[in-house]
């Protein structure tokens, strides 16, 4: 059946129309004896027969699609190229090459190529908004000029251009909340941790396991005092920033507000990666976790409004399963979202997690409030983010 489908697939809609018209005309003419219908039917079938030889022959090429760069900030341009090399042992006949680029279709007439020769084509993709632009697959079409038949072959796979949202520079976020072997050392002194800081004199209640006996012996030998020295440490804390974005259409007043949220999310993720945080991102069906900044931003590029089914609360539940060691949480939603929904989403995480909600709507007046341990930041533009976060993550 697959072979039959491939054979029937070479006939284009216009070809099927002519075939049906020809057969119908001859069938009616056999009953009515109209010569005009005989001429019409014979002409249709003859035209099909004359176009069939254009399918003969084989196309053997190697097609390479190149994109530079494959990741770009919205508003930038990507240079693309298509190289077609004849891999057959003899000269190749001219053929048509089609390369879909986003919503458009690029068509190139590849000339006759000698064995081993290459034809190069170039194009430019201009980006306007965050998202993913598909490039390819590259398809050659062998057929007639009338478009009755076409034998298609795919030679290069689909590639993607990941368009990132504009970013906002942010200040250092500081350390997280939970102690961890790979944590970031802070300025807080601790009697028991991993980052050794200094020695101090023993005071009643100190754990004897932290006494530095060698240094104590040297100190007692030099001064004659029987004073013990204990180790003092810098507190280390695990830093894992999780960004959860509401993808429910009803939560956002406009698509522009959602795109502002994507810029805010990407800016927070970039700052967190720069501060050597682990990061996680969840928005609908798009999610990522780890320390790879490109992976996090790729997930932001793939996020779409209405891509999930459970909104902010559902995304928060997915995030807590994806990143159970979260220490710093950012909940992003629109101005249409009720505070009760935001509180329900924040309650999914353990109480020791530092939680910040950012509610974005076009033209909103910047404001900061505290509700049940949740910092609520309202903003109408991504440029207001740095000022509102300055104190919130300290």
C-alpha positions in Angstrom: 0.0 0.0 0.0 2.9 2.4 0.7 4.2 1.8 -2.8 0.8 2.5 -4.3 0.5 5.7 -2.3 3.9 6.8 -3.5 2.9 6.2 -7.1 -0.4 7.9 -6.7 1.3 10.8 -4.9 3.1 12.0 -8.0 -0.3 13.1 -9.5 -1.1 16.6 -8.6 -4.6 17.9 -8.0 -4.7 19.4 -11.5 -3.7 16.0 -12.9 -6.5 14.2 -11.1 -8.9 16.8 -12.4 -7.8 16.3 -16.0 -7.9 12.5 -15.6 -11.4 12.6 -14.1 -12.6 15.0 -16.8 -11.2 12.9 -19.6 -12.7 9.7 -18.3 -16.1 11.3 -17.7 -16.1 12.9 -21.1 -15.4 9.6 -22.9 -17.9 7.8 -20.8 -20.7 10.3 -21.6 -19.6 10.3 -25.3 -20.0 6.5 -25.5 -23.7 6.9 -24.6 -24.5 10.2 -26.3 -22.2 9.9 -29.4 -21.1 13.5 -29.0 -17.9 14.0 -31.0 -17.1 17.1 -29.0 -16.9 15.1 -25.8 -14.7 12.5 -27.5 -12.3 15.3 -28.5 -12.3 16.8 -25.0 -11.7 13.4 -23.3 -9.0 12.4 -25.8 -7.3 15.8 -25.4 -7.2 15.5 -21.6 -5.7 12.0 -21.7 -3.2 12.9 -24.4 -2.1 15.9 -22.3 -1.5 13.5 -19.3 0.5 11.1 -21.5 2.7 13.9 -22.9 3.5 15.1 -19.4 4.4 11.7 -18.0 8.0 11.5 -19.5 9.0 14.5 -17.4 9.0 12.2 -14.4 11.7 10.0 -15.9 15.2 10.2 -14.6 16.7 10.3 -11.1 17.8 13.2 -9.0 20.9 12.5 -6.8 22.0 15.5 -4.9 23.3 16.5 -1.5 21.6 19.5 0.0 23.0 21.4 3.0 21.1 24.2 4.7 23.3 26.6 6.8 22.1 29.2 9.3 24.3 31.8 11.0 23.4 32.3 13.8 20.7 29.8 14.7 19.9 31.8 17.8 19.1 35.5 17.6 17.4 38.2 19.7 14.1 39.4 18.3 14.8 42.2 15.7 18.0 40.6 14.4 18.7 38.9 11.1 19.8 35.4 10.2 21.9 34.6 7.1 20.9 31.4 5.4 22.4 29.4 2.6 21.4 26.4 0.5 24.1 24.3 -1.2 23.0 21.7 -3.8 25.7 19.3 -5.0 25.2 16.8 -7.8 26.3 13.4 -6.5 25.4 11.5 -9.6 28.0 10.3 -12.0 26.6 12.3 -14.9 25.1 15.7 -15.6 22.0 16.6 -13.8 19.0 18.1 -15.5 17.6 21.4 -14.1 15.2 20.9 -11.1 13.2 23.0 -8.7 14.2 23.2 -5.1 11.7 24.4 -2.4 12.7 25.4 1.1 10.0 26.5 3.6 11.1 29.4 5.8 8.5 30.0 8.5 5.2 30.9 6.8 6.9 31.6 3.5 8.2 29.2 0.8 11.5 29.9 -1.0 11.7 28.4 -4.5 15.1 28.1 -6.3 15.6 27.0 -9.9 18.7 24.7 -9.7 20.4 24.8 -13.1 21.9 21.7 -14.9 24.9 20.6 -12.9 27.9 18.6 -13.9 28.9 15.6 -11.8 30.2 16.9 -8.5 29.3 20.5 -9.2 27.6 22.7 -6.6 25.0 25.4 -6.8 24.8 28.0 -4.0 21.8 30.0 -3.0 21.5 32.5 -0.1 18.6 34.2 1.8 18.1 36.4 4.8 15.5 35.8 7.6 14.5 38.9 9.5 13.0 38.3 12.9 10.4 40.4 14.6 9.0 38.5 17.6 10.2 35.8 20.0 9.5 32.3 18.8 10.7 29.4 16.6 11.1 29.7 12.8 11.3 26.5 11.0 13.7 26.3 7.9 13.2 23.2 5.7 13.0 20.5 4.9 14.6 21.0 1.4 12.5 19.3 -1.3 13.3 18.8 -5.0 10.4 18.6 -7.4 10.7 16.8 -10.8 7.7 17.3 -13.0 6.1 19.0 -16.0 5.6 22.7 -16.5 1.8 22.5 -16.2 2.0 21.0 -12.7 0.1 17.8 -13.6 2.8 15.5 -12.1 5.5 16.0 -9.5 7.9 13.6 -7.9 9.2 15.0 -4.7 12.2 14.0 -2.6 13.4 15.4 0.7 17.1 16.0 0.9 17.7 18.1 4.0 15.9 17.9 7.4 14.1 20.7 9.2 16.2 23.2 11.1 15.1 25.9 13.5 15.9 29.5 14.2 15.3 30.3 17.9 14.3 33.9 18.3 14.9 35.1 21.9 13.1 38.0 23.5 14.9 41.3 24.3 16.7 41.1 27.7 16.9 43.5 30.6 20.2 43.8 32.6 19.7 42.9 36.2 21.9 43.1 39.3 23.3 40.1 41.1 20.6 38.1 42.9 22.6 36.9 45.8 22.6 33.4 47.3 19.8 31.0 47.7 18.3 29.5 50.9 19.3 25.9 51.4 22.6 24.5 52.3 24.2 22.2 49.8 27.6 20.7 48.9 27.8 22.7 45.7 26.4 25.9 47.2 27.6 29.4 46.9 29.4 30.7 49.9 27.8 33.8 51.6 28.9 36.3 54.2 27.0 34.5 56.9 29.2 32.8 59.5 28.3 29.2 60.4 29.6 26.8 63.1 29.2 23.8 60.8 29.4 23.8 57.0 31.9 23.2 54.1 33.5 26.5 53.3 36.3 27.0 55.9 36.7 30.6 57.0 38.9 31.0 60.1 39.7 29.8 63.6 38.4 31.3 66.8 38.5 30.6 70.5 36.4 27.9 72.0 33.3 29.0 73.9 31.0 26.7 76.0 28.5 24.9 73.8 30.8 24.6 70.7 30.9 21.1 69.1 34.2 19.5 70.1 34.2 17.8 66.6 35.2 21.2 65.2 38.2 21.8 67.5 41.4 22.2 65.5 43.7 20.3 67.8 47.0 21.0 66.0 46.4 24.7 66.0 45.2 24.6 69.7 48.4 22.8 70.7 50.6 25.4 69.0 48.7 28.2 70.5 48.9 26.7 74.0 52.6 26.1 73.5 53.3 29.6 72.5 51.1 31.4 75.1 50.9 28.9 77.9 47.1 29.3 78.1 44.9 26.3 77.9 42.6 27.8 75.2 41.2 25.6 72.4 40.6 26.9 68.9 37.6 25.8 66.8 37.0 26.0 63.1 34.6 28.7 61.8 32.9 28.4 58.4 31.1 30.4 55.8 27.5 29.3 55.3 27.0 27.8 51.8 23.6 27.8 50.2 22.1 26.0 47.3 21.0 28.4 44.6 18.2 27.2 42.3 16.0 29.8 40.6 12.7 28.6 39.1 10.7 30.7 36.8 7.0 29.8 36.2 5.0 31.6 33.6 1.2 31.5 33.3 0.2 30.4 29.8 -3.6 30.7 30.2 -5.1 33.1 27.7 -7.6 34.5 30.2 -4.7 35.7 32.5 -3.3 38.1 29.9 -4.9 41.3 28.7 -3.0 41.2 25.4 -0.3 39.2 23.5 2.1 42.0 24.1 1.8 41.6 27.9 2.7 37.9 27.5 5.7 38.8 25.4 6.8 41.2 28.0 6.6 38.4 30.5 8.8 36.3 28.2 11.4 39.1 28.2 11.2 39.3 32.0 11.6 35.5 32.4 14.5 35.4 30.0 16.2 38.2 31.8 15.9 36.5 35.2 17.2 33.2 33.8 20.2 34.9 32.2 21.0 36.7 35.5 20.6 33.4 37.5 22.9 31.5 35.1 25.5 34.3 35.4 25.3 34.0 39.2 26.0 30.3 38.8 22.5 29.3 39.9 20.8 26.2 38.6 17.7 27.3 36.7 14.3 25.8 35.8 11.6 27.2 33.5 8.0 26.1 33.0 5.4 27.6 30.8 2.7 25.2 29.5 4.3 22.3 27.7 7.7 24.1 27.5 10.0 23.3 30.3 13.8 23.0 31.1 16.1 22.6 34.0 19.8 22.6 34.6 22.8 25.0 34.4 22.8 25.4 30.6 21.7 29.0 29.8 21.1 28.2 26.1 18.7 25.3 27.1 16.8 27.6 29.4 16.4 30.3 26.7 15.5 27.8 24.1 12.6 26.8 26.3 11.5 30.4 26.6 11.6 30.6 22.7 9.3 27.6 22.4 6.7 28.8 25.0 3.4 29.7 23.5 0.3 31.4 24.9 -2.4 28.7 25.5 0.1 25.9 25.2 -1.0 24.1 28.4 -4.3 23.4 30.1 -3.8 24.2 33.9 -2.6 27.8 33.9 -0.3 29.1 36.7 -1.2 26.5 39.3 -0.7 23.6 37.0 2.6 25.0 35.8 3.7 25.5 39.5 2.9 21.8 40.2 4.9 20.7 37.2 7.8 23.0 38.3 8.0 21.6 41.9 8.3 18.1 40.4 10.9 19.3 37.9 12.9 21.2 40.5 12.2 20.1 44.0 15.3 21.8 45.3 14.1 25.3 44.3 15.3 28.1 46.6 14.1 31.1 44.7 10.8 31.1 42.9 9.4 33.6 40.3 5.7 33.4 39.4 4.8 35.4 36.3 1.2 36.1 35.3 -0.9 38.9 33.8 -2.9 41.6 35.4 -6.1 39.7 34.9 -5.0 37.0 37.3 -6.5 37.1 40.8 -4.3 37.2 43.8 -5.9 34.0 45.1 -4.6 32.1 42.1 -1.1 33.4 42.6 -1.2 32.4 46.3 -2.3 28.9 45.4 0.5 28.6 42.9 3.1 29.8 45.5 1.7 27.4 48.1 2.8 24.4 46.0 6.4 25.0 47.0 7.8 24.5 50.5 7.7 27.4 52.9 11.5 27.9 53.0 11.5 28.9 49.3 11.8 32.6 48.6 8.8 33.5 46.5 8.2 36.5 44.2 5.2 37.1 42.0 5.4 39.4 39.0 2.0 40.6 37.6 2.4 42.3 34.2 -0.2 44.3 32.3 0.2 47.1 29.7 0.5 50.5 31.3 0.3 49.3 34.9 1.8 51.5 37.6 4.8 49.9 39.3 3.9 48.7 42.8 5.3 46.3 45.4 3.3 44.6 48.2 3.7 41.6 50.6 1.0 39.0 51.0 1.4 36.0 53.2 5.2 35.9 52.7 4.8 36.4 48.9 6.4 39.5 47.4 4.0 40.8 44.7 5.5 43.1 42.1 3.3 44.8 39.5 4.8 46.3 36.4 3.8 47.5 33.0 7.1 47.4 31.2 10.1 45.1 31.3 12.4 48.1 31.9 10.8 48.5 35.4 12.0 45.0 36.4 15.5 45.9 37.6 14.3 48.5 40.1 11.5 46.4 41.5 13.8 43.3 42.0 16.7 45.3 43.5 15.4 44.6 47.1 13.2 41.6 46.5 16.0 39.0 46.0 18.2 40.2 48.8 
